[in-house]
């Protein structure tokens, strides 16, 4: 499944279920649910509830895509799939320091 498919599903789901589409309410729902789902994923991971983790990760992805939809729909941002491609390319240029256990942050790059 592609990011575009998830974003389309989320937009269609919101319309089909009659969920409010104004920006203020959409932002509140998106951030509240994303935080909740990240918490549930973290809890399952820490407790070793391996059978539930994948479903929780799916929820995190859906609500992250909802946030991307808000940015695209209300603010004309670039498509998430295009940003993801550029971001992954940026990650490929970074080097890992085993001593500090951190990646470098190349200067003069689009991402930080």
TIGU-146190 format. One record per residue: residue in one letter; x, y, z of N, C-alpha, C in turn. Coordinates in steps of 0.1 Angstrom, whole numbers, padded with zeros to 4 digits, always signed. Layout:
residues N
AXYZXYZXYZ;...
This chain:
residues 112
X+0008-0012+0000+0000+0000+0000+0009+0012+0000;X+0005+0022-0007+0013+0035-0009+0007+0045+0001;X+0015+0055+0004+0011+0066+0012-0001+0073+0006;X-0001+0075-0007-0012+0082-0014-0025+0074-0011;X-0025+0061-0011-0037+0053-0008-0042+0055+0006;X-0033+0055+0015-0037+0057+0029-0043+0071+0031;X-0037+0081+0025-0043+0095+0026-0056+0095+0019;X-0058+0089+0008-0071+0089+0001-0081+0082+0010;X-0077+0070+0015-0087+0063+0024-0091+0072+0036;X-0082+0079+0042-0085+0087+0053-0095+0098+0049;X-0092+0105+0038-0101+0115+0033-0115+0110+0030;X-0116+0098+0024-0129+0092+0021-0136+0087+0034;X-0128+0082+0043-0134+0078+0056-0141+0089+0063;X-0134+0100+0064-0139+0112+0071-0152+0117+0065;X-0152+0117+0051-0165+0121+0044-0176+0111+0047;X-0173+0098+0045-0183+0088+0047-0189+0087+0061;X-0180+0090+0071-0185+0089+0085-0191+0103+0089;X-0190+0113+0081-0196+0126+0085-0188+0133+0096;X-0175+0131+0096-0166+0137+0106-0163+0151+0102;X-0163+0161+0111-0161+0175+0108-0149+0177+0099;X-0150+0185+0090-0139+0188+0081-0132+0201+0082;X-0137+0210+0092-0130+0223+0093-0116+0220+0099;X-0107+0229+0096-0093+0228+0100-0091+0227+0115;X-0098+0235+0123-0096+0235+0137-0099+0222+0144;X-0111+0217+0140-0115+0204+0146-0107+0192+0140;X-0103+0193+0128-0095+0182+0122-0081+0182+0129;X-0075+0193+0131-0062+0194+0138-0064+0188+0152;X-0074+0191+0159-0076+0186+0173-0077+0171+0173;X-0086+0166+0164-0088+0151+0163-0075+0144+0159;X-0068+0150+0149-0056+0143+0144-0045+0142+0155;X-0042+0153+0162-0031+0153+0171-0035+0145+0184;X-0047+0146+0188-0052+0138+0200-0051+0123+0197;X-0056+0119+0185-0055+0105+0182-0041+0100+0179;X-0033+0108+0173-0019+0104+0170-0012+0102+0184;X-0013+0111+0193-0007+0109+0206-0012+0097+0213;X-0025+0095+0213-0031+0083+0219-0025+0070+0212;X-0025+0069+0199-0020+0057+0192-0005+0055+0194;X+0003+0066+0195+0017+0064+0198+0019+0058+0212;X+0011+0063+0221+0011+0058+0235+0007+0043+0235;X-0003+0039+0228-0007+0025+0228+0003+0017+0222;X+0010+0021+0211+0020+0014+0205+0032+0012+0214;X+0036+0023+0221+0047+0023+0231+0044+0013+0242;X+0032+0014+0247+0028+0005+0258+0029-0010+0254;X+0024-0013+0242+0024-0027+0238+0038-0031+0235;X+0047-0023+0230+0061-0026+0228+0068-0029+0241;X+0066-0020+0250+0073-0022+0263+0068-0034+0271;X+0055-0037+0269+0049-0048+0277+0051-0061+0269;X+0056-0061+0257+0058-0073+0249+0045-0078+0243;X+0035-0070+0241+0022-0074+0235+0024-0075+0220;X+0032-0084+0215+0036-0085+0201+0024-0086+0192;X+0013-0093+0196+0002-0095+0186-0006-0082+0183;X-0004-0072+0192-0012-0060+0190-0004-0048+0183;X+0009-0050+0183+0017-0039+0179+0015-0034+0164;X+0014-0044+0155+0012-0040+0141-0001-0032+0139;X-0012-0036+0146-0024-0028+0144-0023-0014+0150;X-0015-0013+0161-0013+0000+0166-0005+0009+0157;X+0006+0003+0151+0014+0010+0142+0005+0015+0130;X-0004+0007+0125-0013+0011+0115-0021+0023+0119;X-0026+0024+0131-0033+0036+0136-0024+0048+0136;X-0012+0046+0140-0002+0058+0140+0000+0063+0126;X+0001+0054+0117+0003+0058+0103-0009+0065+0097;X-0021+0060+0100-0033+0067+0095-0034+0081+0101;X-0032+0083+0114-0033+0096+0119-0022+0105+0115;X-0010+0100+0113+0001+0108+0107-0003+0113+0093;X-0010+0104+0085-0014+0107+0072-0026+0118+0073;X-0034+0117+0083-0044+0127+0085-0038+0140+0087;X-0027+0141+0095-0021+0154+0097-0015+0159+0083;X-0009+0150+0076-0004+0154+0062-0016+0159+0054;X-0027+0153+0054-0039+0157+0047-0043+0171+0051;X-0043+0174+0064-0046+0187+0068-0037+0198+0062;X-0024+0195+0063-0014+0204+0058-0016+0206+0043;X-0018+0195+0036-0020+0196+0021-0034+0203+0018;X-0044+0199+0024-0058+0205+0021-0060+0219+0025;X-0054+0223+0036-0057+0236+0041-0046+0246+0039;X-0034+0241+0036-0022+0250+0034-0014+0248+0021;X-0019+0239+0013-0013+0237+0000+0001+0231+0000;X+0004+0224+0010+0017+0218+0012+0020+0207+0001;X+0032+0204-0001+0036+0194-0011+0031+0180-0006;X+0028+0172-0016+0023+0158-0013+0032+0151-0004;X+0027+0144+0006+0035+0136+0016+0044+0126+0009;X+0039+0119-0001+0047+0109-0008+0060+0116-0014;X+0059+0128-0019+0070+0135-0025+0080+0139-0014;X+0075+0144-0003+0083+0148+0008+0090+0136+0014;X+0083+0125+0015+0089+0112+0020+0101+0108+0011;X+0099+0108-0002+0110+0104-0011+0122+0113-0009;X+0120+0126-0007+0131+0135-0005+0138+0133+0009;X+0129+0130+0019+0134+0128+0032+0142+0116+0033;X+0138+0105+0027+0146+0092+0027+0159+0094+0020;X+0159+0102+0009+0171+0105+0002+0181+0113+0011;X+0176+0122+0019+0184+0130+0028+0190+0120+0039;X+0181+0111+0044+0186+0102+0054+0198+0094+0049;X+0197+0090+0036+0208+0082+0030+0222+0090+0030;X+0221+0103+0030+0233+0111+0030+0240+0113+0044;X+0232+0109+0054+0237+0111+0068+0246+0099+0072;X+0256+0102+0080+0265+0092+0086+0262+0090+0100;X+0265+0078+0105+0262+0074+0119+0275+0074+0127;X+0276+0080+0138+0287+0080+0147+0285+0070+0158;X+0292+0059+0158+0290+0048+0168+0293+0052+0182;X+0303+0062+0183+0306+0066+0197+0295+0075+0203;X+0290+0084+0196+0279+0093+0202+0265+0087+0200;X+0264+0076+0191+0252+0070+0188+0242+0080+0182;X+0247+0089+0173+0239+0099+0166+0243+0100+0152;X+0233+0104+0144+0236+0107+0130+0240+0122+0128;X+0249+0124+0119+0253+0138+0116+0241+0145+0109;X+0241+0158+0110+0231+0167+0103+0239+0175+0092;X+0238+0170+0080+0245+0177+0069+0240+0191+0068;X+0250+0200+0066+0246+0214+0064+0241+0216+0049;X+0234+0227+0048+0229+0231+0035+0219+0220+0029;X+0212+0214+0037+0202+0204+0033+0188+0209+0036;X+0178+0204+0030+0164+0208+0032+0159+0204+0045;X+0163+0193+0050+0158+0187+0063+0168+0189+0074;X+0163+0189+0086+0172+0191+0098+0171+0179+0107;
